[in-house]
């Protein structure tokens, strides 16, 4: 009788763990791979992924962002540089498309050239690292300057009011001061 109770308790414990483990793993996912290039989109950002669902389903040169800037990350870039990119809608008067802000080269058309097959021009998807969904969110402490800088450059270059752009605190989900 004691063995039967012990077995039932053990079985019950495994059932509970089996039912809750997938939701715990889901809750810890911070990034999702965005086709066709497999850059990472932040699931941790309430402004860019409300309810954990990205605002867009892919990032092609013709994607239209419902809010800007978006934020994408290539955790395996050339030369080991791993800085997220704010991305913006290019004005339709200039042909539209997406732009990404790079700290070294400013605003550029999406996608970066190394994400294209040099012979065909087709997307050359990145291979995200193992466990990429569990990489920690980008730290506001380390990159809080990036969004204000990118927004200022985008606003100045294209005449877009700063007030229409997301702030670093809104991307990171911080309340206003």
Secondary structure, DSSP 8 states (H G I E B T S, - for coil): -HHHHHHHHHHHHHHHHHHHHHHHHHHT--EEEETTTTEEEETT-TTTSGGG--S-S---TT---SSS-EEEE-TT-GGG----EEEEE--GGGT--EEEEETTTEEEESS-GGGB-TTT--B------TTGGGS----HHHHHHHHHHHHHHHHHHH---GGGS--HHHHHT----
